[in-house]
């Protein structure tokens, strides 16, 4: 932004939400964008992913009205010892559906 659009550091700071010191540091080091190292962490859902995928596969064959909501599999997983949230189960289901649609 500084080189291409000729924006001042203060304006870049406003647009990106980064501090002026951070913008100046990146301009001085000639980096294109900050890169943060993130380690791969296992999810709480990993031990139960197979069971949940099997349940989703069995529900996929049913009509929309006959399918159950994701609240029931979340409750079943909690009974098996899952300590994660409903949001994790819903996110897994969304990803699983997207993968199935791509295939």
Phi and psi in radians as a Rosetta constraint file:
Dihedral C 1 N 2 CA 2 C 2 CIRCULARHARMONIC -1.207 0.35
Dihedral N 2 CA 2 C 2 N 3 CIRCULARHARMONIC -0.723 0.35
Dihedral C 2 N 3 CA 3 C 3 CIRCULARHARMONIC -1.462 0.35
Dihedral N 3 CA 3 C 3 N 4 CIRCULARHARMONIC -0.716 0.35
Dihedral C 3 N 4 CA 4 C 4 CIRCULARHARMONIC -1.420 0.35
Dihedral N 4 CA 4 C 4 N 5 CIRCULARHARMONIC -0.854 0.35
Dihedral C 4 N 5 CA 5 C 5 CIRCULARHARMONIC -1.685 0.35
Dihedral N 5 CA 5 C 5 N 6 CIRCULARHARMONIC -0.058 0.35
Dihedral C 5 N 6 CA 6 C 6 CIRCULARHARMONIC 1.019 0.35
Dihedral N 6 CA 6 C 6 N 7 CIRCULARHARMONIC 0.679 0.35
Dihedral C 6 N 7 CA 7 C 7 CIRCULARHARMONIC -1.495 0.35
Dihedral N 7 CA 7 C 7 N 8 CIRCULARHARMONIC 2.615 0.35
Dihedral C 7 N 8 CA 8 C 8 CIRCULARHARMONIC -1.358 0.35
Dihedral N 8 CA 8 C 8 N 9 CIRCULARHARMONIC 2.810 0.35
Dihedral C 8 N 9 CA 9 C 9 CIRCULARHARMONIC -1.069 0.35
Dihedral N 9 CA 9 C 9 N 10 CIRCULARHARMONIC -0.671 0.35
Dihedral C 9 N 10 CA 10 C 10 CIRCULARHARMONIC -1.105 0.35
Dihedral N 10 CA 10 C 10 N 11 CIRCULARHARMONIC -0.708 0.35
Dihedral C 10 N 11 CA 11 C 11 CIRCULARHARMONIC -1.199 0.35
Dihedral N 11 CA 11 C 11 N 12 CIRCULARHARMONIC -0.698 0.35
Dihedral C 11 N 12 CA 12 C 12 CIRCULARHARMONIC -1.079 0.35
Dihedral N 12 CA 12 C 12 N 13 CIRCULARHARMONIC -0.705 0.35
Dihedral C 12 N 13 CA 13 C 13 CIRCULARHARMONIC -1.089 0.35
Dihedral N 13 CA 13 C 13 N 14 CIRCULARHARMONIC -0.730 0.35
Dihedral C 13 N 14 CA 14 C 14 CIRCULARHARMONIC -1.120 0.35
Dihedral N 14 CA 14 C 14 N 15 CIRCULARHARMONIC -0.775 0.35
Dihedral C 14 N 15 CA 15 C 15 CIRCULARHARMONIC -1.249 0.35
Dihedral N 15 CA 15 C 15 N 16 CIRCULARHARMONIC -0.636 0.35
Dihedral C 15 N 16 CA 16 C 16 CIRCULARHARMONIC -1.627 0.35
Dihedral N 16 CA 16 C 16 N 17 CIRCULARHARMONIC -0.349 0.35
Dihedral C 16 N 17 CA 17 C 17 CIRCULARHARMONIC 1.460 0.35
Dihedral N 17 CA 17 C 17 N 18 CIRCULARHARMONIC 0.093 0.35
Dihedral C 17 N 18 CA 18 C 18 CIRCULARHARMONIC -1.570 0.35
Dihedral N 18 CA 18 C 18 N 19 CIRCULARHARMONIC 2.729 0.35
Dihedral C 18 N 19 CA 19 C 19 CIRCULARHARMONIC -1.288 0.35
Dihedral N 19 CA 19 C 19 N 20 CIRCULARHARMONIC 2.782 0.35
Dihedral C 19 N 20 CA 20 C 20 CIRCULARHARMONIC -1.106 0.35
Dihedral N 20 CA 20 C 20 N 21 CIRCULARHARMONIC -0.612 0.35
Dihedral C 20 N 21 CA 21 C 21 CIRCULARHARMONIC -1.097 0.35
Dihedral N 21 CA 21 C 21 N 22 CIRCULARHARMONIC -0.711 0.35
Dihedral C 21 N 22 CA 22 C 22 CIRCULARHARMONIC -1.161 0.35
Dihedral N 22 CA 22 C 22 N 23 CIRCULARHARMONIC -0.753 0.35
Dihedral C 22 N 23 CA 23 C 23 CIRCULARHARMONIC -1.075 0.35
Dihedral N 23 CA 23 C 23 N 24 CIRCULARHARMONIC -0.785 0.35
Dihedral C 23 N 24 CA 24 C 24 CIRCULARHARMONIC -1.087 0.35
Dihedral N 24 CA 24 C 24 N 25 CIRCULARHARMONIC -0.724 0.35
Dihedral C 24 N 25 CA 25 C 25 CIRCULARHARMONIC -1.068 0.35
Dihedral N 25 CA 25 C 25 N 26 CIRCULARHARMONIC -0.748 0.35
Dihedral C 25 N 26 CA 26 C 26 CIRCULARHARMONIC -1.235 0.35
Dihedral N 26 CA 26 C 26 N 27 CIRCULARHARMONIC -0.610 0.35
Dihedral C 26 N 27 CA 27 C 27 CIRCULARHARMONIC -1.170 0.35
Dihedral N 27 CA 27 C 27 N 28 CIRCULARHARMONIC -0.666 0.35
Dihedral C 27 N 28 CA 28 C 28 CIRCULARHARMONIC -1.228 0.35
Dihedral N 28 CA 28 C 28 N 29 CIRCULARHARMONIC -0.569 0.35
Dihedral C 28 N 29 CA 29 C 29 CIRCULARHARMONIC -1.552 0.35
Dihedral N 29 CA 29 C 29 N 30 CIRCULARHARMONIC -0.054 0.35
Dihedral C 29 N 30 CA 30 C 30 CIRCULARHARMONIC 1.048 0.35
Dihedral N 30 CA 30 C 30 N 31 CIRCULARHARMONIC 0.595 0.35
Dihedral C 30 N 31 CA 31 C 31 CIRCULARHARMONIC -1.587 0.35
Dihedral N 31 CA 31 C 31 N 32 CIRCULARHARMONIC 2.603 0.35
Dihedral C 31 N 32 CA 32 C 32 CIRCULARHARMONIC -1.353 0.35
Dihedral N 32 CA 32 C 32 N 33 CIRCULARHARMONIC -0.849 0.35
Dihedral C 32 N 33 CA 33 C 33 CIRCULARHARMONIC -2.608 0.35
Dihedral N 33 CA 33 C 33 N 34 CIRCULARHARMONIC 2.623 0.35
Dihedral C 33 N 34 CA 34 C 34 CIRCULARHARMONIC -1.220 0.35
Dihedral N 34 CA 34 C 34 N 35 CIRCULARHARMONIC 2.436 0.35
Dihedral C 34 N 35 CA 35 C 35 CIRCULARHARMONIC -2.087 0.35
Dihedral N 35 CA 35 C 35 N 36 CIRCULARHARMONIC 2.251 0.35
Dihedral C 35 N 36 CA 36 C 36 CIRCULARHARMONIC -1.988 0.35
Dihedral N 36 CA 36 C 36 N 37 CIRCULARHARMONIC 2.325 0.35
Dihedral C 36 N 37 CA 37 C 37 CIRCULARHARMONIC -1.425 0.35
Dihedral N 37 CA 37 C 37 N 38 CIRCULARHARMONIC 2.114 0.35
Dihedral C 37 N 38 CA 38 C 38 CIRCULARHARMONIC -2.053 0.35
Dihedral N 38 CA 38 C 38 N 39 CIRCULARHARMONIC 2.280 0.35
Dihedral C 38 N 39 CA 39 C 39 CIRCULARHARMONIC -1.532 0.35
Dihedral N 39 CA 39 C 39 N 40 CIRCULARHARMONIC 2.643 0.35
Dihedral C 39 N 40 CA 40 C 40 CIRCULARHARMONIC -1.338 0.35
Dihedral N 40 CA 40 C 40 N 41 CIRCULARHARMONIC 2.171 0.35
Dihedral C 40 N 41 CA 41 C 41 CIRCULARHARMONIC -2.027 0.35
Dihedral N 41 CA 41 C 41 N 42 CIRCULARHARMONIC 2.443 0.35
Dihedral C 41 N 42 CA 42 C 42 CIRCULARHARMONIC -1.242 0.35
Dihedral N 42 CA 42 C 42 N 43 CIRCULARHARMONIC 2.527 0.35
Dihedral C 42 N 43 CA 43 C 43 CIRCULARHARMONIC -1.545 0.35
Dihedral N 43 CA 43 C 43 N 44 CIRCULARHARMONIC 2.717 0.35
Dihedral C 43 N 44 CA 44 C 44 CIRCULARHARMONIC -1.154 0.35
Dihedral N 44 CA 44 C 44 N 45 CIRCULARHARMONIC -0.369 0.35
Dihedral C 44 N 45 CA 45 C 45 CIRCULARHARMONIC -1.478 0.35
Dihedral N 45 CA 45 C 45 N 46 CIRCULARHARMONIC -0.261 0.35
Dihedral C 45 N 46 CA 46 C 46 CIRCULARHARMONIC -0.925 0.35
Dihedral N 46 CA 46 C 46 N 47 CIRCULARHARMONIC -0.790 0.35
Dihedral C 46 N 47 CA 47 C 47 CIRCULARHARMONIC -1.151 0.35
Dihedral N 47 CA 47 C 47 N 48 CIRCULARHARMONIC -0.363 0.35
Dihedral C 47 N 48 CA 48 C 48 CIRCULARHARMONIC -1.863 0.35
Dihedral N 48 CA 48 C 48 N 49 CIRCULARHARMONIC 0.063 0.35
Dihedral C 48 N 49 CA 49 C 49 CIRCULARHARMONIC -1.103 0.35
Dihedral N 49 CA 49 C 49 N 50 CIRCULARHARMONIC -0.691 0.35
Dihedral C 49 N 50 CA 50 C 50 CIRCULARHARMONIC -1.105 0.35
Dihedral N 50 CA 50 C 50 N 51 CIRCULARHARMONIC -0.783 0.35
Dihedral C 50 N 51 CA 51 C 51 CIRCULARHARMONIC -1.119 0.35
Dihedral N 51 CA 51 C 51 N 52 CIRCULARHARMONIC -0.742 0.35
Dihedral C 51 N 52 CA 52 C 52 CIRCULARHARMONIC -1.169 0.35
Dihedral N 52 CA 52 C 52 N 53 CIRCULARHARMONIC -0.692 0.35
Dihedral C 52 N 53 CA 53 C 53 CIRCULARHARMONIC -1.118 0.35
Dihedral N 53 CA 53 C 53 N 54 CIRCULARHARMONIC -0.699 0.35
Dihedral C 53 N 54 CA 54 C 54 CIRCULARHARMONIC -1.100 0.35
Dihedral N 54 CA 54 C 54 N 55 CIRCULARHARMONIC -0.721 0.35
Dihedral C 54 N 55 CA 55 C 55 CIRCULARHARMONIC -1.128 0.35
Dihedral N 55 CA 55 C 55 N 56 CIRCULARHARMONIC -0.752 0.35
Dihedral C 55 N 56 CA 56 C 56 CIRCULARHARMONIC -1.130 0.35
Dihedral N 56 CA 56 C 56 N 57 CIRCULARHARMONIC -0.641 0.35
Dihedral C 56 N 57 CA 57 C 57 CIRCULARHARMONIC -1.137 0.35
Dihedral N 57 CA 57 C 57 N 58 CIRCULARHARMONIC -0.691 0.35
Dihedral C 57 N 58 CA 58 C 58 CIRCULARHARMONIC -1.224 0.35
Dihedral N 58 CA 58 C 58 N 59 CIRCULARHARMONIC -0.571 0.35
Dihedral C 58 N 59 CA 59 C 59 CIRCULARHARMONIC -1.347 0.35
Dihedral N 59 CA 59 C 59 N 60 CIRCULARHARMONIC -0.417 0.35
Dihedral C 59 N 60 CA 60 C 60 CIRCULARHARMONIC -1.131 0.35
Dihedral N 60 CA 60 C 60 N 61 CIRCULARHARMONIC -0.497 0.35
Dihedral C 60 N 61 CA 61 C 61 CIRCULARHARMONIC -1.348 0.35
Dihedral N 61 CA 61 C 61 N 62 CIRCULARHARMONIC -0.242 0.35
Dihedral C 61 N 62 CA 62 C 62 CIRCULARHARMONIC -1.529 0.35
Dihedral N 62 CA 62 C 62 N 63 CIRCULARHARMONIC 2.796 0.35
Dihedral C 62 N 63 CA 63 C 63 CIRCULARHARMONIC -1.248 0.35
Dihedral N 63 CA 63 C 63 N 64 CIRCULARHARMONIC 2.843 0.35
Dihedral C 63 N 64 CA 64 C 64 CIRCULARHARMONIC -1.037 0.35
Dihedral N 64 CA 64 C 64 N 65 CIRCULARHARMONIC -0.675 0.35
Dihedral C 64 N 65 CA 65 C 65 CIRCULARHARMONIC -1.229 0.35
Dihedral N 65 CA 65 C 65 N 66 CIRCULARHARMONIC -0.484 0.35
Dihedral C 65 N 66 CA 66 C 66 CIRCULARHARMONIC -1.548 0.35
Dihedral N 66 CA 66 C 66 N 67 CIRCULARHARMONIC -0.256 0.35
Dihedral C 66 N 67 CA 67 C 67 CIRCULARHARMONIC -1.237 0.35
Dihedral N 67 CA 67 C 67 N 68 CIRCULARHARMONIC 2.569 0.35
Dihedral C 67 N 68 CA 68 C 68 CIRCULARHARMONIC -1.565 0.35
Dihedral N 68 CA 68 C 68 N 69 CIRCULARHARMONIC 2.772 0.35
Dihedral C 68 N 69 CA 69 C 69 CIRCULARHARMONIC -1.338 0.35
Dihedral N 69 CA 69 C 69 N 70 CIRCULARHARMONIC 3.016 0.35
Dihedral C 69 N 70 CA 70 C 70 CIRCULARHARMONIC -1.362 0.35
Dihedral N 70 CA 70 C 70 N 71 CIRCULARHARMONIC -0.068 0.35
Dihedral C 70 N 71 CA 71 C 71 CIRCULARHARMONIC -1.160 0.35
Dihedral N 71 CA 71 C 71 N 72 CIRCULARHARMONIC -0.640 0.35
Dihedral C 71 N 72 CA 72 C 72 CIRCULARHARMONIC -1.177 0.35
Dihedral N 72 CA 72 C 72 N 73 CIRCULARHARMONIC -0.841 0.35
Dihedral C 72 N 73 CA 73 C 73 CIRCULARHARMONIC -1.110 0.35
Dihedral N 73 CA 73 C 73 N 74 CIRCULARHARMONIC -0.577 0.35
Dihedral C 73 N 74 CA 74 C 74 CIRCULARHARMONIC -1.107 0.35
Dihedral N 74 CA 74 C 74 N 75 CIRCULARHARMONIC -0.758 0.35
Dihedral C 74 N 75 CA 75 C 75 CIRCULARHARMONIC -1.113 0.35
Dihedral N 75 CA 75 C 75 N 76 CIRCULARHARMONIC -0.683 0.35
Dihedral C 75 N 76 CA 76 C 76 CIRCULARHARMONIC -1.127 0.35
Dihedral N 76 CA 76 C 76 N 77 CIRCULARHARMONIC -0.715 0.35
Dihedral C 76 N 77 CA 77 C 77 CIRCULARHARMONIC -1.179 0.35
Dihedral N 77 CA 77 C 77 N 78 CIRCULARHARMONIC -0.632 0.35
Dihedral C 77 N 78 CA 78 C 78 CIRCULARHARMONIC -1.108 0.35
Dihedral N 78 CA 78 C 78 N 79 CIRCULARHARMONIC -0.671 0.35
Dihedral C 78 N 79 CA 79 C 79 CIRCULARHARMONIC -1.129 0.35
Dihedral N 79 CA 79 C 79 N 80 CIRCULARHARMONIC -0.501 0.35
Dihedral C 79 N 80 CA 80 C 80 CIRCULARHARMONIC -1.476 0.35
Dihedral N 80 CA 80 C 80 N 81 CIRCULARHARMONIC -0.121 0.35
Dihedral C 80 N 81 CA 81 C 81 CIRCULARHARMONIC 2.021 0.35
Dihedral N 81 CA 81 C 81 N 82 CIRCULARHARMONIC 0.106 0.35
Dihedral C 81 N 82 CA 82 C 82 CIRCULARHARMONIC -1.234 0.35
Dihedral N 82 CA 82 C 82 N 83 CIRCULARHARMONIC 2.267 0.35
Dihedral C 82 N 83 CA 83 C 83 CIRCULARHARMONIC -1.907 0.35
Dihedral N 83 CA 83 C 83 N 84 CIRCULARHARMONIC 0.106 0.35
Dihedral C 83 N 84 CA 84 C 84 CIRCULARHARMONIC -1.439 0.35
Dihedral N 84 CA 84 C 84 N 85 CIRCULARHARMONIC -3.117 0.35
Dihedral C 84 N 85 CA 85 C 85 CIRCULARHARMONIC -1.640 0.35
Dihedral N 85 CA 85 C 85 N 86 CIRCULARHARMONIC 2.947 0.35
Dihedral C 85 N 86 CA 86 C 86 CIRCULARHARMONIC -1.117 0.35
Dihedral N 86 CA 86 C 86 N 87 CIRCULARHARMONIC -0.591 0.35
Dihedral C 86 N 87 CA 87 C 87 CIRCULARHARMONIC -1.055 0.35
Dihedral N 87 CA 87 C 87 N 88 CIRCULARHARMONIC -0.636 0.35
Dihedral C 87 N 88 CA 88 C 88 CIRCULARHARMONIC -1.152 0.35
Dihedral N 88 CA 88 C 88 N 89 CIRCULARHARMONIC -0.714 0.35
Dihedral C 88 N 89 CA 89 C 89 CIRCULARHARMONIC -1.149 0.35
Dihedral N 89 CA 89 C 89 N 90 CIRCULARHARMONIC -0.749 0.35
Dihedral C 89 N 90 CA 90 C 90 CIRCULARHARMONIC -1.148 0.35
Dihedral N 90 CA 90 C 90 N 91 CIRCULARHARMONIC -0.692 0.35
Dihedral C 90 N 91 CA 91 C 91 CIRCULARHARMONIC -1.142 0.35
Dihedral N 91 CA 91 C 91 N 92 CIRCULARHARMONIC -0.697 0.35
Dihedral C 91 N 92 CA 92 C 92 CIRCULARHARMONIC -1.090 0.35
Dihedral N 92 CA 92 C 92 N 93 CIRCULARHARMONIC -0.751 0.35
Dihedral C 92 N 93 CA 93 C 93 CIRCULARHARMONIC -1.130 0.35
Dihedral N 93 CA 93 C 93 N 94 CIRCULARHARMONIC -0.710 0.35
Dihedral C 93 N 94 CA 94 C 94 CIRCULARHARMONIC -1.081 0.35
Dihedral N 94 CA 94 C 94 N 95 CIRCULARHARMONIC -0.793 0.35
Dihedral C 94 N 95 CA 95 C 95 CIRCULARHARMONIC -1.105 0.35
Dihedral N 95 CA 95 C 95 N 96 CIRCULARHARMONIC -0.697 0.35
Dihedral C 95 N 96 CA 96 C 96 CIRCULARHARMONIC -1.119 0.35
Dihedral N 96 CA 96 C 96 N 97 CIRCULARHARMONIC -0.752 0.35
Dihedral C 96 N 97 CA 97 C 97 CIRCULARHARMONIC -1.132 0.35
Dihedral N 97 CA 97 C 97 N 98 CIRCULARHARMONIC -0.708 0.35
Dihedral C 97 N 98 CA 98 C 98 CIRCULARHARMONIC -1.091 0.35
Dihedral N 98 CA 98 C 98 N 99 CIRCULARHARMONIC -0.726 0.35
Dihedral C 98 N 99 CA 99 C 99 CIRCULARHARMONIC -1.116 0.35
Dihedral N 99 CA 99 C 99 N 100 CIRCULARHARMONIC -0.705 0.35
Dihedral C 99 N 100 CA 100 C 100 CIRCULARHARMONIC -1.162 0.35
Dihedral N 100 CA 100 C 100 N 101 CIRCULARHARMONIC -0.666 0.35
Dihedral C 100 N 101 CA 101 C 101 CIRCULARHARMONIC -1.203 0.35
Dihedral N 101 CA 101 C 101 N 102 CIRCULARHARMONIC -0.595 0.35
Dihedral C 101 N 102 CA 102 C 102 CIRCULARHARMONIC -1.158 0.35
Dihedral N 102 CA 102 C 102 N 103 CIRCULARHARMONIC -0.614 0.35
